[in-house]
């Protein structure tokens, strides 16, 4: 590794670090400064911005934004709350499953802001230490991203894999990530079940209760969505959204099924002249958004003002800048990277999971990790099934607790048991995050060994 390469890598890392300190749009914008230095200062050839993934995110976020504007998301949260309040004693297991599946459906983890105060309220009312369900539920809201058919991480994985000769489909990705991530979350929930002291034995909590104002703050309110009136158009928008997801998955299955055409085995989608999945997702999502606007009373101004649309657009800018910066650096030094890493990935191809995790710690976006690092992984000769197996490892930004959902969860917990910690890394999300990601990655890798035995048999040989 030359001195020039090291300096330029430090510029990339500095841009990511400074961007993460400012947060929000800064991740993408400050990546632009790093890109400008590499291109104009060092004369590197600009990489290719990830336009396909960006277009898909815009379409999916627009659809989810209209779902929120129509009130459909309130109905989904209300259904989830009814289930949680029906079984409060199991909140530590049910809470992460709830936030996980909400993310799987909507494609963004920011739905946690609505449900998290309810989780805290249920735990308090049941006398359960809120840190137990809250910590793992916040983790679960981000874990669900690699299991959503419309999330940037999944779509980016499929698009980039197909471009590199690994013809995997969205359903095939979900066949690995869904069971792997659910198992990982249940391990994390089990580890959280008796975590910390019970509230009646916690001296810090009891000291807060001794203050009448603190006691009123902790137990005085009740967070709920059950009093919201759900209109027929709101319910209709949920049906429109779910139908759109089913249509997308249906088209994806057409990519998996092969038929004989003139003595050659081709995908059913190819035989029928169906466009590529990246185009299908965009078409279906925009169509669903239009239906929500025209028939489900989703006001466009309300949609773009909602948290889902705004957070999605922030993700677009982040992925745009980060992925372009990373592609510029790695594309210019691809041969050097191969020389440094080839021995490691040939012997331990799964070690790429550590790279994915560490990059995620820096850039706070699973979609950006996939778009920025997956082309490099393929160029190193790592096989598609291996990369699919370790896909859960692209979530590492819980490690430093500066992500909005984690910060919000700390603030939502009126008991004060969900904390950042004096030493920054000893926070409430570290243990469930590490357990969930490690178990999910190992299980995902084992699942691919079952689904693709031919590949692993040849690899072992």
N, C-alpha and C positions, 0 to 999 in steps of 0.2 A: 504494500500500500504506500503510494508516494506521498510526499509532504503536501502536494497540491490537493490530492484526494482527501487527506485528513482535514485540511483547512476548509474545503468545500463541504465535507460532511458535518463539520462543526457549525457551519453557517446554516445548514439544513436543520440541525438539532436546535440551534439557537432560535431560529424562526418558529419552530414548533413550541419551544419552551415559552417564549415571549407571548406567542398567540394564546397558549393555554392559560397564561397568567391573566390576560385581559378577558378571555372567554368570548362566547357568542360569535359574532361575525369576525372577530379578530383572528381566529385560527386560520380562516381562509385568506383574509386580507393581508396579514403579516407574512403568510407564506408567499404572497406576491412579491414582497420585498426580497425574500431569499431567492426567489426565482429570478428577479431582476439582477441581483448580484451575480448569480451563476451565469446568466446569459450574457449580460453586458459587461460584467467585470472580469469573468474568467473565459468568456467565449464559448460556453457549452451550447450545444444544439438543443433548442427547446423540445421538451417531450410533447406527448399528445394529451390534451385535456380529456377527461372521461365523460364525453358528451352523452353517450348512450345511457349510462347510469344516471346522470343528472336529469335527463328528460323523463326517465321513469320515476324518479323521486318527485319531480314537479307534478306529474300526472297523479301519482298516488296520494301525495299530500293535498292536492286540490280536491280530490274525492273525499278524503278523510276530513278535510276542512268543512266541506258542505254537509257531511254527516254531523259534525259538531254543531254547525250553524242551524240545522233543522231541528236539533234537540234529540237526535237519534243516539248520540253518545250518552246523554243523560239517562236514556232508557237502559242502555247496556250497563251503566254503572249502577242503576237502581236494581236491576236483576242480580248483579253481583253482590250488592249490599244485602238483599233479602237472603241470599244463600249464606253469607257470612254471619248474619245475625241469627239465623236459624240454628247454627252450630258453633256458638262462640267458644266452646271448650277446645275446638280444633283449629283455632285461629292461626296458630303457628304454621300449620300445614296448608290450610285453605287460603290464607292471605297470599303467599307466593304463587300458588296456582292461579288465583284470580288475576293478579297483576301480570303474570306470564301470559295467560290466554288473551287478556285484553290487548297486550302488545302484539301477539301473534295475529289477531284480527285486524288491528288498526295499522300496524307497521311502524309504530313509534312508541317509545317507552314513556313519553311525556303524559300519558293518560294517568300515570301514578299520582299526579297532583290532586286529582279528584277523589280517588279512592283511599289514599293514605290517611287523611284525617279520620275516616270512618274506621279503618283498621285500628288506629290508636284508640279511638273511642270505645270500640268493642272490647279490646284488650283491657283497658282500664275498668270498664264496667264489670268485667269478669274477674278482675283481680290478677290478671296475667301481666307480667312485666312487658311493657310495650316494645322494648328493644328486641325481644325474641321474634315476634312476627314482623316488626317494621324493618329490621335490618335485612332479613332474607327476602321480604317482599320488594324492597327497593332493588335488590340485586336481580330478582326475578323479572322485574319490569324491563331490564336491559338484556337479560339472557334471552328473552323471547324474540329479540331482533333476528337472530340467526335461524329462527323457526317460522318467520312470517313470509308468505309467498309474495308480498309486495314490498318488503324491506330492502333497502339498498344493499345490505350485506349479502343477502340471498341472490337477488337479481344480478348483482355484480359478480358473484361467484360463478353463476351459470353463464353469463355473457362472456366473461374472460376465459372460463374453462372451454367453452365451445370454440372460441377464437384460437385456442391453443390445442385443439384436437381432442379434447376430452368432452364427449357429447353427453353431458349429464343434463338432466331436466330438473325443474323446480320440485316436482313430487319426489324424485330420487334424493334430492338434498334433504327434504323434510323427513324422509324415511330414516335418515341418519340423525339429524339434529334434534327432531322432536323427542324421540325416546331418550336420547343421550342427555339432553338438557333437563328433561323432567326428572330423570334419575338423579342427576347432579343436584337439582334443587331439593329433592326429597332427602338426600343425604345432608344437605346444608340445613334443612328444616329440622331434621332429627338432632343434629348437633346443637341447634338453637333452642330445642324444646325445654331444656333446664338451664339455659344460659343465664349467668348472673344470679343475684339473690332475688328471692321472691319479694314482692313489694312490702309485705308486712315484716320482713326481716332485713330490709335495706335501710341502714341508718341515714344515708344521704336523702333518700326519698321521705323517710319518716320526719326528718328535720324540716323538709319543705312543707310537709303537712301541718307541722306545728304552727306555721304562720297562717293565720286565717285568710289573708289575701291570696297566698299561694294555693291553699286548699280550695278556695272558691274558683281560682283559675284552672286548677287541674280537674276538678269534678263538677264545676258549675255549668259548663256547656255540653252540648251534644251535637256532634256532626252527623248529618244524615241527608240523603237525597230522596227519602221516601215521601216527603211532603211535596215534591215537585209533581206538577200535572203533566203527564206525557200525552201529547196530542196524536191524532191518527197520522198526520204527515210525518211526525217524528218516528213513529213505528215503521211507517212505509219506507223511510230513508234507510233504516237498518236492513230491511228486506232487500232493498236495491243494492246496498253495499255488499251484503252476504252473497247475493246472486252474482254480482260482479266477480267476487272472489272465486266462486264455484266455476264460473265460466273460464276464468284464467287457468284454474287448476285442470279443468277439462281439456283445454287446448294444450296444456303442458303434457297431459297423458298421451295426447296424439303424437307428441314428440318421442315418447317412450315406445309406443307400439310400432312394430315393423311389419311391413307387408312385402310380398313379392311383386316386383314390377320389371317385366322383361328379363326374368332370371336373376335379378339383383334385389337384395334386401334393402329397402329404404324405409325411412320413418313415414308413418301414416300422414303426418302433417305435410311432409314433402310431397307425397303422392297426391294429396288433395290441394296442393298449392297454397297452404296456409302460411302466412308471413312468420317471420322469426318472433320468438317470445317477447323480446324487448319492445317490438312494435305492437304486439297484441296487448300487452299490459297497458301501454300508453293509450291505445284506442279504447279499451274497455273502461279504464279508470276515468278518462275524460267524459265518456258517454254516461257513466254512472253519476258523475258530478253534475252534468247537464240535466239529467233526470231529477236529481235532488233539487236543483235550482228551479226547474220549471214546474214540478209537480209536488214537491215536498216542502215548499216554503223555506228553502235555504237561501237566505239573503247573501249575495256575494260580499257586501261590505262586512257583514258579520262573520263570514267565513274567513276572510283575510285578516280580521282582527282577532281571531281565536288563537289559542295557545298551540293547537296542533299545526295549523298552517304556518304560523310564525316560526315555530321550532323546526319545522320541515325546511323552510327556506334558509334558515341558518345552517342546517345540515348540508344543503346544496352548496352554499358558499364555502363551507369548510372542506367538503370533498373536492370541490373545484380547485381550490388553492393547494391543499395538502397533496392530493394525488398528482397534480401537475408538477409540483415541486419535486416530489419523490421520483416520478417517472423521468424527469429531466436528469436528475443525478444518476440514478441507476442505469438508465439507457446509455449514458455516455461512458459508464465504467462497467459495462456488463461482463466483458471478458475478464477484467481484474477481479470482479466479484466471484465469477465462476472459479477462478484459480484459488481464491481464498477459502471458499465454502464448499467446493465440490467434494473434497475428502470427507467432510462432516456429513453432508446430506447423502452421500453414497452409502455410508456406514449406518447412519441414523437419520433417515429422511424425516421421521417424526419430530426431530429437533427444531424444525421450522416453526413448531408451535411456540417455542420460547421467543422467537423473533416476532411472531405475530403479537404475542402478549406484551412484550416490551414496547413495541411501537404503539400499541393501543394505550398503554399507560401515558404516553406522550401526547397523543392526538385526540383522545376522547371521542372517537367515532369508529364504530365497527365497519361501517360502509367504507370509510376512508382507508382503513387498514387493508381491507380486501382489494380495493381498487389500486392502492399504492403498492402493495407487497406481493399480490398474487402473480402478476406478470413476472416478477423477479423469481419467484418460487418455481414457476414453470420453466423459465429459462435455465434454471439450475438443474433441470432434469427430474425434479420431484414429480412422481406420478399423481394424476388426478385423484384416485381413491384415497391416497395418503392425505392430500390436502383437504379433501372432503371430511375425512375422519377427524382431523384436528381443527376444523372450522370453529368449534366453540371457543378456541383459545384466542380469538380476535377480541374478546372482551376482557380488558385489563384496567380500564380507567376507574374502577372502584379503588384501586391500590392507593392512589392519592385522592383523598375525599374532597374533590373540588367540583364534582359533577352536579348539575342543578338538582337532579332527583334526590341525590344523597343529602345535599344541603337542605332541601325542602323537607325531607323526612325528619331530620334533626329538629327543625323548627315546628313540625306538626306534632311531635311527641311532647305533650304537655307535662308528662311525668318527669322529663329530663333524663330518662335512662338511655335513650339513643343519643350517642355523643360522638364528637370528632376525636377527643382524647388529647391529653396534654402534649404528647410527643408526636402528634399528627398521624402517624401510621397505626397507633393503637386505637382504632376507631371501630364503631359498631358494624361496619360493612366488610372489614377485612376477613374475618373468619368465614362467614357464609360465602363471600365472594371467592376466596381461594378454594374452598371445598367444592363449590358448585362448578367452577371452571375446570379444576383438575379432574374431578370425577367425570364430568361431561366429555372432556377431551379424551380421556382413556376409554370410556364407553363408546364414544363415537368412532374411535380408531378400531375397537374390537368389532363394532357393527360392520364396518367396511370390510373387515377380514371375512365376515360371514357372507356379505353381499357380493364380494368380489374375490372369491377364493382362488380363482385362476391366477390373478395378478400376484397375490401374496405367495402362492406356491412357487411361481417363477422367481419371485424376489428372493425367497429363502434358498432356492437352488443356486 
